């Protein structure tokens, strides 16, 4: 009888949901010799970019920044840095909880770089497999904006490459 009550109590409580945290690392880079056509051509006057990106009133604790010694894509960053064809614009990492597609939160991106502004969001979620949805715009003064929008299934502990003719992104997800 006690065993039946224990089973009924466990069934009523519902399934236990495992919390999955991942370290997310990205490198955004521009392609220097690209003959890309902007998605949005520049207006007569180039946009004035802020000296620094706007800062949120309160830090978003859902995306905990990773310390530099935890970044795994440093060799790739150095290769891009010494390349004549590419220029790294941004290298950062954070830890976040990865939930299902409806509950996972997209990380907003608004980063000023030496070449322009990176704006958009990156969403990582879990179904049977890990997925990345990204929608980023690279706004270049005097040229216009270039959009990179993609969604794909990915594996953890592998480096994934997303690109358009003007800029690209390397992303690596590692379970925490």
Residue frames as a rotation matrix with the C-alpha (Angstrom) as fourth column:
UNK 1
0.567 0.823 0.000 0.00
0.823 -0.567 0.000 0.00
0.000 0.000 -1.000 0.00
UNK 2
0.439 -0.485 -0.756 2.81
0.134 -0.797 0.589 2.44
-0.888 -0.360 -0.285 0.86
UNK 3
-0.621 -0.704 0.344 4.49
0.407 0.085 0.909 1.63
-0.670 0.705 0.234 -2.45
UNK 4
-0.108 0.680 0.725 1.28
0.980 -0.048 0.191 2.45
0.165 0.732 -0.662 -4.38
UNK 5
0.807 0.403 -0.432 0.92
0.509 -0.845 0.162 5.77
-0.300 -0.351 -0.887 -2.54
UNK 6
-0.010 -0.901 -0.433 4.55
0.128 -0.431 0.893 6.64
-0.992 -0.047 0.120 -3.27
UNK 7
-0.677 -0.215 0.704 4.07
0.678 0.189 0.710 5.91
-0.286 0.958 0.018 -6.99
UNK 8
0.305 0.875 0.376 0.85
0.932 -0.356 0.071 7.95
0.196 0.329 -0.924 -7.11
UNK 9
0.683 -0.123 -0.720 2.51
0.303 -0.849 0.433 10.88
-0.664 -0.514 -0.543 -5.34
UNK 10
-0.417 -0.906 -0.068 5.46
0.217 -0.172 0.961 10.80
-0.883 0.386 0.268 -7.75
UNK 11
-0.485 0.303 0.821 3.13
0.874 0.146 0.463 10.64
0.020 0.942 -0.335 -10.77
UNK 12
0.621 0.779 -0.090 1.07
0.784 -0.620 0.036 13.59
-0.028 -0.093 -0.995 -9.51
UNK 13
0.322 -0.585 -0.745 4.19
0.227 -0.716 0.660 15.68
-0.919 -0.382 -0.097 -9.03
UNK 14
0.961 0.047 -0.272 4.99
-0.248 -0.282 -0.927 15.37
-0.121 0.958 -0.259 -12.76
UNK 15
0.643 -0.764 0.051 8.28
0.696 0.555 -0.456 14.62
0.320 0.328 0.889 -14.46
UNK 16
0.425 -0.623 -0.657 11.44
0.382 -0.535 0.754 16.13
-0.821 -0.571 0.011 -13.12
UNK 17
0.955 -0.121 0.271 12.89
0.200 -0.411 -0.890 18.67
0.219 0.904 -0.368 -15.52
UNK 18
0.220 -0.955 -0.201 16.65
0.921 0.136 0.366 18.66
-0.322 -0.265 0.909 -15.78
UNK 19
0.847 -0.027 -0.530 18.21
-0.090 -0.991 -0.094 22.09
-0.523 0.128 -0.843 -15.92
UNK 20
0.401 -0.700 0.591 20.64
0.908 0.391 -0.153 22.31
-0.125 0.598 0.792 -18.83
UNK 21
0.735 -0.284 -0.616 23.19
-0.163 -0.955 0.246 25.09
-0.658 -0.080 -0.748 -18.77
UNK 22
0.563 -0.557 0.611 25.55
0.827 0.368 -0.426 25.73
0.013 0.745 0.667 -21.66
UNK 23
-0.068 -0.655 -0.752 28.59
0.182 -0.749 0.637 27.91
-0.981 -0.094 0.170 -22.17
UNK 24
0.747 0.352 0.563 28.00
0.630 -0.107 -0.769 29.83
-0.210 0.930 -0.302 -25.38
UNK 25
-0.126 -0.829 -0.544 30.90
0.232 -0.558 0.796 31.41
-0.964 -0.026 0.263 -27.22
UNK 26
0.759 0.392 0.520 30.73
0.594 -0.090 -0.800 33.46
-0.267 0.915 -0.301 -30.40
UNK 27
-0.496 -0.780 -0.381 33.11
0.343 -0.580 0.739 35.24
-0.797 0.236 0.556 -32.72
UNK 28
0.760 0.638 0.123 31.63
0.417 -0.334 -0.846 37.71
-0.498 0.694 -0.519 -35.19
UNK 29
-0.353 -0.926 -0.135 33.93
0.353 -0.265 0.897 38.65
-0.867 0.269 0.420 -38.06
UNK 30
0.605 0.499 -0.620 33.75
-0.373 -0.510 -0.775 40.66
-0.703 0.701 -0.123 -41.25
UNK 31
0.306 -0.455 0.836 34.89
0.812 0.584 0.020 39.49
-0.498 0.673 0.548 -44.67
UNK 32
-0.056 -0.443 -0.895 37.23
0.086 -0.895 0.438 42.16
-0.995 -0.052 0.088 -46.01
UNK 33
-0.887 -0.358 -0.293 37.24
-0.254 -0.151 0.955 41.28
-0.386 0.921 0.043 -49.72
UNK 34
-0.393 0.824 0.408 33.51
0.671 0.560 -0.485 40.71
-0.629 0.083 -0.773 -50.00
UNK 35
-0.971 0.232 0.064 31.48
-0.103 -0.641 0.760 42.07
0.217 0.731 0.647 -52.89
UNK 36
-0.561 0.788 -0.253 28.30
0.807 0.453 -0.379 42.00
-0.184 -0.417 -0.890 -50.86
UNK 37
-0.518 0.541 0.663 25.22
0.068 -0.747 0.662 44.03
0.853 0.388 0.350 -51.56
UNK 38
-0.974 0.136 0.182 23.64
-0.203 -0.167 -0.965 45.45
-0.101 -0.976 0.191 -48.40
UNK 39
-0.487 0.873 -0.014 20.12
0.873 0.487 -0.006 44.36
0.001 -0.015 -1.000 -47.46
UNK 40
0.718 0.634 -0.287 19.38
0.645 -0.761 -0.071 47.99
-0.263 -0.134 -0.955 -46.68
UNK 41
0.030 -0.746 0.665 21.40
0.784 -0.395 -0.479 50.54
0.620 0.536 0.573 -48.67
UNK 42
-0.536 -0.330 -0.777 22.77
0.771 -0.566 -0.292 53.51
-0.343 -0.756 0.558 -46.85
UNK 43
0.684 0.723 -0.097 20.82
0.659 -0.669 -0.345 56.76
-0.315 0.172 -0.933 -46.84
UNK 44
0.694 -0.412 0.590 22.35
0.211 -0.667 -0.714 59.95
0.688 0.621 -0.376 -48.20
UNK 45
0.129 -0.644 0.754 23.96
-0.850 -0.464 -0.251 60.57
0.511 -0.608 -0.607 -44.82
UNK 46
-0.365 -0.345 -0.865 25.70
0.083 0.913 -0.399 57.76
0.927 -0.217 -0.305 -42.99
UNK 47
0.724 0.668 -0.171 24.12
0.211 0.021 0.977 56.86
0.656 -0.744 -0.125 -39.64
UNK 48
-0.075 -0.698 0.712 25.79
-0.724 -0.453 -0.520 58.25
0.686 -0.555 -0.471 -36.58
UNK 49
0.278 0.099 -0.955 26.78
0.333 0.923 0.193 55.35
0.901 -0.372 0.224 -34.35
UNK 50
0.933 0.059 0.355 26.99
-0.299 -0.422 0.856 55.75
0.200 -0.905 -0.376 -30.59
UNK 51
0.009 -0.993 0.115 30.45
-0.877 -0.063 -0.476 55.69
0.480 -0.096 -0.872 -29.04
UNK 52
-0.947 -0.221 0.234 29.31
-0.311 0.811 -0.495 52.83
-0.081 -0.542 -0.837 -26.83
UNK 53
-0.518 0.808 -0.280 26.30
0.245 0.453 0.857 50.51
0.820 0.375 -0.433 -27.04
UNK 54
0.097 0.625 0.774 23.39
-0.728 -0.485 0.483 51.32
0.678 -0.611 0.408 -24.74
UNK 55
-0.894 -0.398 -0.205 23.67
-0.120 0.655 -0.746 49.63
0.432 -0.643 -0.633 -21.38
UNK 56
0.006 0.929 -0.370 20.68
0.381 0.340 0.860 47.91
0.925 -0.146 -0.352 -19.83
UNK 57
0.265 0.177 0.948 19.42
-0.665 -0.678 0.313 49.50
0.698 -0.714 -0.062 -16.62
UNK 58
0.420 -0.163 0.893 19.87
-0.736 0.514 0.440 46.18
-0.531 -0.842 0.096 -14.81
UNK 59
-0.618 -0.706 -0.346 22.23
-0.780 0.494 0.386 43.39
-0.102 0.508 -0.856 -15.86
UNK 60
0.464 0.757 -0.461 20.52
-0.808 0.575 0.131 40.38
0.364 0.312 0.878 -17.43
UNK 61
-0.150 -0.546 0.824 21.40
-0.877 0.459 0.144 37.55
-0.457 -0.701 -0.548 -15.07
UNK 62
0.783 0.465 0.413 20.10
-0.221 0.829 -0.514 34.94
-0.582 0.311 0.752 -17.53
UNK 63
0.816 -0.568 0.108 23.32
0.282 0.228 -0.932 35.41
0.505 0.791 0.346 -19.53
UNK 64
0.835 -0.537 -0.122 26.28
0.016 -0.197 0.980 35.18
-0.550 -0.820 -0.156 -17.17
UNK 65
0.680 -0.623 -0.387 29.49
-0.676 -0.327 -0.661 36.42
0.285 0.711 -0.643 -18.88
UNK 66
0.857 -0.483 -0.179 32.31
0.503 0.859 0.088 33.88
0.111 -0.166 0.980 -19.15
UNK 67
0.568 -0.747 -0.344 35.76
-0.236 -0.549 0.802 34.88
-0.788 -0.374 -0.489 -17.93
UNK 68
0.451 -0.419 -0.788 38.43
-0.893 -0.219 -0.394 35.11
-0.008 0.881 -0.473 -20.67
UNK 69
-0.605 -0.765 0.223 40.18
-0.765 0.635 0.104 31.93
-0.221 -0.108 -0.969 -19.49
UNK 70
-0.213 0.621 0.755 36.98
-0.006 0.771 -0.636 29.93
-0.977 -0.140 -0.160 -20.25
UNK 71
0.558 0.404 -0.725 36.87
-0.670 -0.296 -0.681 30.98
-0.489 0.866 0.106 -23.91
UNK 72
0.238 -0.405 0.883 37.76
0.218 0.908 0.358 28.05
-0.946 0.108 0.304 -26.17
UNK 73
0.740 0.130 0.660 37.80
0.662 0.028 -0.749 29.77
-0.116 0.991 -0.065 -29.57
UNK 74
0.592 -0.575 -0.564 40.94
-0.187 -0.779 0.599 31.82
-0.784 -0.249 -0.569 -28.90
UNK 75
-0.450 -0.789 0.418 42.99
0.304 0.305 0.902 30.01
-0.840 0.533 0.103 -31.61
UNK 76
-0.002 0.541 0.841 40.25
0.998 0.051 -0.031 30.72
-0.060 0.839 -0.540 -34.17
UNK 77
0.888 0.297 -0.351 40.15
0.327 -0.944 0.030 34.36
-0.323 -0.141 -0.936 -33.07
UNK 78
0.134 -0.932 -0.337 43.94
-0.142 -0.354 0.924 34.64
-0.981 -0.076 -0.180 -33.52
UNK 79
-0.481 -0.266 0.836 43.72
0.703 0.453 0.548 33.06
-0.525 0.851 -0.031 -37.00
UNK 80
0.489 0.725 0.485 41.07
0.869 -0.452 -0.200 35.57
0.074 0.520 -0.851 -38.02
UNK 81
0.788 -0.196 -0.584 43.12
0.122 -0.880 0.460 38.38
-0.604 -0.433 -0.669 -36.52
UNK 82
-0.214 -0.966 -0.149 46.17
-0.127 -0.123 0.984 37.56
-0.969 0.229 -0.097 -38.64
UNK 83
-0.063 0.284 0.957 44.18
0.861 0.501 -0.092 36.88
-0.505 0.818 -0.276 -41.81
UNK 84
-0.928 -0.241 -0.284 44.17
0.051 -0.837 0.545 39.29
-0.369 0.491 0.789 -44.77
UNK 85
-0.724 0.688 0.044 40.63
0.176 0.123 0.977 38.24
0.667 0.715 -0.210 -45.69
UNK 86
0.324 0.860 -0.394 38.84
0.602 0.133 0.787 38.51
0.729 -0.492 -0.475 -42.33
UNK 87
-0.652 -0.438 0.619 38.70
-0.235 -0.659 -0.714 40.86
0.721 -0.611 0.328 -39.36
UNK 88
-0.377 0.536 -0.755 37.28
0.854 0.517 -0.059 39.73
0.359 -0.667 -0.653 -36.01
UNK 89
-0.239 0.414 0.879 34.71
-0.095 -0.910 0.403 42.20
0.966 0.013 0.257 -34.71
UNK 90
0.213 0.479 0.852 33.51
-0.935 -0.154 0.320 40.59
0.285 -0.864 0.415 -31.51
UNK 91
-0.333 -0.275 -0.902 34.51
0.026 0.953 -0.300 37.68
0.943 -0.123 -0.310 -29.28
UNK 92
-0.429 0.217 0.877 32.41
-0.881 -0.315 -0.353 36.94
0.199 -0.924 0.326 -26.23
UNK 93
-0.559 0.245 -0.792 30.95
0.157 0.969 0.189 34.15
0.814 -0.019 -0.580 -24.20
UNK 94
-0.359 0.511 0.781 28.26
-0.908 -0.385 -0.165 33.58
0.216 -0.769 0.602 -21.61
UNK 95
-0.979 0.171 -0.112 26.52
0.196 0.941 -0.277 30.83
0.058 -0.293 -0.954 -19.66
UNK 96
-0.462 0.886 0.048 22.80
-0.882 -0.464 0.079 30.37
0.092 -0.005 0.996 -20.05
UNK 97
-0.432 0.472 0.769 20.05
-0.131 0.811 -0.571 27.91
-0.892 -0.347 -0.288 -19.31
UNK 98
-0.815 0.175 -0.553 18.78
-0.553 0.053 0.831 26.15
0.174 0.983 0.054 -22.42
UNK 99
-0.389 0.800 0.457 15.11
-0.246 0.388 -0.888 25.19
-0.888 -0.458 0.046 -22.36
UNK 100
-0.130 0.471 0.873 12.54
0.820 0.546 -0.173 24.17
-0.558 0.693 -0.457 -24.95
UNK 101
-0.598 -0.179 0.781 11.72
0.731 -0.523 0.439 26.39
0.330 0.834 0.443 -27.94
UNK 102
0.346 0.821 0.454 8.87
0.467 -0.571 0.675 28.21
0.814 -0.021 -0.581 -26.18
UNK 103
0.926 0.079 -0.369 10.67
0.377 -0.255 0.890 28.81
-0.023 -0.964 -0.266 -22.88
UNK 104
-0.044 -0.999 -0.032 14.24
0.966 -0.050 0.252 29.54
-0.254 -0.020 0.967 -23.98
UNK 105
0.726 0.249 -0.641 15.08
0.233 -0.966 -0.111 33.22
-0.647 -0.069 -0.760 -24.05
UNK 106
0.582 -0.521 0.624 16.87
0.681 -0.107 -0.725 34.88
0.445 0.847 0.292 -26.98
UNK 107
0.043 -0.653 -0.756 19.98
0.769 -0.462 0.443 36.83
-0.638 -0.600 0.482 -26.03
UNK 108
0.961 0.277 0.023 19.79
0.235 -0.766 -0.598 40.35
-0.148 0.580 -0.801 -27.41
UNK 109
-0.037 -0.989 0.140 22.92
0.948 0.010 0.319 41.54
-0.317 0.145 0.937 -29.18
UNK 110
0.939 0.140 0.313 23.76
0.245 -0.913 -0.325 45.22
0.240 0.382 -0.892 -29.48
UNK 111
0.396 -0.896 -0.199 27.50
0.616 0.099 0.781 45.62
-0.681 -0.432 0.592 -29.83
UNK 112
0.907 -0.225 -0.357 29.46
-0.385 -0.788 -0.481 48.52
-0.173 0.573 -0.801 -31.26
UNK 113
0.475 -0.806 0.354 32.58
0.736 0.584 0.342 47.39
-0.483 0.098 0.870 -33.15
UNK 114
-0.348 -0.712 -0.610 35.30
0.154 -0.685 0.712 49.31
-0.925 0.153 0.348 -34.95
UNK 115
-0.976 -0.066 0.208 33.57
0.208 0.013 0.978 48.68
-0.067 0.998 0.001 -38.27
UNK 116
-0.464 0.877 0.127 29.92
-0.355 -0.315 0.880 49.11
0.812 0.363 0.458 -37.35
UNK 117
-0.375 0.477 0.795 27.09
-0.908 -0.017 -0.418 47.95
-0.186 -0.879 0.440 -35.15
UNK 118
-0.838 0.195 -0.510 26.03
0.054 0.959 0.278 44.33
0.543 0.206 -0.814 -34.53
UNK 119
-0.571 0.740 0.356 22.33
-0.792 -0.381 -0.478 44.21
-0.218 -0.555 0.803 -33.67
UNK 120
-0.067 0.647 -0.760 19.81
-0.596 0.585 0.551 41.38
0.800 0.489 0.346 -33.28
UNK 121
0.268 0.161 0.950 19.35
-0.922 0.328 0.205 38.27
-0.279 -0.931 0.237 -31.19
UNK 122
-0.492 -0.484 -0.724 20.57
-0.564 0.810 -0.158 34.71
0.663 0.330 -0.672 -30.77
UNK 123
0.341 0.693 0.635 18.31
-0.937 0.303 0.172 31.99
-0.073 -0.654 0.753 -29.39
UNK 124
-0.705 -0.520 -0.482 19.47
-0.496 0.848 -0.188 28.55
0.506 0.107 -0.856 -28.28
UNK 125
0.143 0.806 0.575 16.92
-0.976 0.210 -0.052 25.91
-0.163 -0.554 0.817 -27.39
UNK 126
-0.886 -0.408 0.221 16.58
-0.405 0.912 0.058 22.19
-0.225 -0.038 -0.974 -26.89
UNK 127
0.415 0.876 -0.247 14.11
-0.899 0.437 0.041 19.83
0.144 0.205 0.968 -28.49
UNK 128
0.970 -0.234 0.062 15.48
0.225 0.966 0.128 16.37
-0.090 -0.110 0.990 -29.13
UNK 129
0.058 -0.967 0.247 18.60
0.970 -0.004 -0.244 18.18
0.237 0.253 0.938 -30.32
UNK 130
-0.193 -0.232 -0.953 20.14
0.479 -0.870 0.115 21.59
-0.856 -0.435 0.279 -29.69
UNK 131
0.330 0.316 0.890 19.05
0.928 -0.282 -0.244 24.38
0.173 0.906 -0.386 -32.05
UNK 132
-0.558 -0.450 -0.697 20.35
0.492 -0.856 0.158 27.86
-0.668 -0.255 0.699 -32.80
UNK 133
0.481 0.630 0.610 18.15
0.871 -0.423 -0.251 30.61
0.100 0.652 -0.752 -34.24
UNK 134
-0.370 -0.603 -0.707 19.99
0.621 -0.726 0.294 33.79
-0.691 -0.331 0.643 -35.07
UNK 135
0.547 0.485 0.682 18.91
0.802 -0.537 -0.260 37.04
0.240 0.690 -0.683 -36.60
UNK 136
0.094 -0.637 -0.765 21.73
0.600 -0.577 0.554 39.58
-0.795 -0.511 0.328 -36.70
UNK 137
0.875 0.107 0.471 22.34
0.441 -0.576 -0.688 42.75
0.198 0.810 -0.552 -38.64
UNK 138
-0.124 -0.945 -0.303 25.74
0.863 -0.254 0.437 44.28
-0.489 -0.207 0.847 -39.28
UNK 139
0.882 0.464 0.078 25.26
0.456 -0.804 -0.382 48.02
-0.115 0.372 -0.921 -39.85
UNK 140
-0.152 -0.985 0.083 28.24
0.936 -0.117 0.332 49.58
-0.317 0.128 0.940 -41.61
UNK 141
0.316 0.249 -0.916 28.43
0.123 -0.968 -0.220 53.39
-0.941 -0.043 -0.336 -41.85
UNK 142
-0.203 -0.362 -0.910 28.46
-0.743 -0.548 0.384 54.55
-0.637 0.754 -0.158 -45.45
UNK 143
-0.956 -0.166 -0.243 27.46
-0.286 0.719 0.634 51.12
0.070 0.675 -0.734 -46.80
UNK 144
0.031 0.992 -0.120 24.18
-0.749 0.103 0.654 50.04
0.661 0.070 0.747 -45.24
UNK 145
-0.056 0.013 0.998 23.15
-0.882 0.469 -0.056 46.98
-0.469 -0.883 -0.015 -43.27
UNK 146
-0.420 -0.171 -0.891 23.73
-0.601 0.788 0.132 43.29
0.680 0.591 -0.434 -43.87
UNK 147
0.278 0.646 0.711 21.42
-0.955 0.262 0.136 40.70
-0.098 -0.717 0.690 -42.35
UNK 148
-0.709 -0.425 -0.563 22.27
-0.424 0.895 -0.141 37.16
0.564 0.138 -0.814 -41.31
UNK 149
0.055 0.801 0.597 19.27
-0.973 0.177 -0.148 35.05
-0.224 -0.572 0.789 -40.40
UNK 150
-0.356 -0.221 -0.908 19.55
-0.491 0.871 -0.020 31.30
0.795 0.439 -0.419 -39.94
UNK 151
0.307 0.440 0.844 18.14
-0.923 0.354 0.151 28.44
-0.233 -0.825 0.515 -37.92
UNK 152
0.135 -0.280 -0.951 19.71
-0.540 0.784 -0.307 25.03
0.831 0.555 -0.045 -37.59
UNK 153
0.995 0.104 0.000 20.19
-0.069 0.665 0.744 21.97
0.077 -0.740 0.669 -35.47
UNK 154
0.225 -0.969 0.097 23.64
-0.684 -0.228 -0.693 21.79
0.694 0.090 -0.714 -33.89
UNK 155
0.567 -0.175 -0.805 25.77
0.532 0.824 0.195 19.57
0.629 -0.539 0.560 -31.68
UNK 156
0.941 -0.304 0.145 27.46
-0.306 -0.588 0.748 20.65
-0.142 -0.749 -0.647 -28.51
UNK 157
0.349 -0.918 0.189 31.26
0.017 0.207 0.978 20.71
-0.937 -0.338 0.088 -28.32
UNK 158
-0.071 -0.355 0.932 31.49
0.973 0.182 0.143 21.51
-0.221 0.917 0.332 -32.06
UNK 159
-0.567 -0.154 -0.809 32.21
0.051 -0.987 0.152 24.84
-0.822 0.045 0.568 -33.72
UNK 160
0.147 0.735 0.662 29.45
0.888 0.196 -0.415 25.99
-0.435 0.649 -0.624 -36.07
UNK 161
-0.829 -0.519 -0.209 29.82
0.311 -0.738 0.599 28.51
-0.465 0.432 0.773 -38.88
UNK 162
0.387 0.910 0.150 27.13
0.779 -0.236 -0.581 30.91
-0.493 0.341 -0.800 -40.09
UNK 163
-0.615 -0.650 -0.446 27.79
0.338 -0.729 0.596 33.51
-0.712 0.216 0.668 -42.75
UNK 164
0.789 0.591 0.168 26.61
0.409 -0.302 -0.861 35.82
-0.458 0.748 -0.481 -45.45
UNK 165
0.513 -0.658 0.551 28.87
0.715 -0.028 -0.699 37.54
0.475 0.753 0.456 -48.02
UNK 166
0.365 -0.353 0.861 29.77
-0.211 -0.933 -0.293 40.43
0.907 -0.074 -0.415 -45.66
UNK 167
-0.268 -0.461 0.846 30.15
-0.932 -0.097 -0.348 38.88
0.243 -0.882 -0.404 -42.20
UNK 168
0.066 0.226 -0.972 30.15
-0.091 0.971 0.220 35.58
0.994 0.074 0.084 -40.39
UNK 169
0.308 0.114 0.945 29.82
-0.938 -0.131 0.321 34.00
0.160 -0.985 0.066 -36.97
UNK 170
-0.442 -0.396 -0.805 31.52
-0.095 0.913 -0.397 31.10
0.892 -0.099 -0.441 -35.25
UNK 171
0.246 0.585 0.772 29.51
-0.907 -0.142 0.397 29.59
0.342 -0.798 0.496 -32.37
UNK 172
-0.544 -0.392 -0.742 30.45
-0.052 0.898 -0.437 26.87
0.838 -0.199 -0.509 -29.90
UNK 173
0.415 0.718 0.558 28.12
-0.758 -0.066 0.648 25.42
0.503 -0.693 0.518 -27.25
UNK 174
-0.554 -0.623 -0.552 29.57
-0.104 0.710 -0.697 23.44
0.826 -0.328 -0.458 -24.37
UNK 175
0.528 0.759 -0.381 27.55
0.312 0.244 0.918 21.87
0.790 -0.603 -0.108 -21.55
UNK 176
0.052 -0.477 0.878 28.38
-0.707 -0.638 -0.305 23.55
0.705 -0.605 -0.370 -18.23
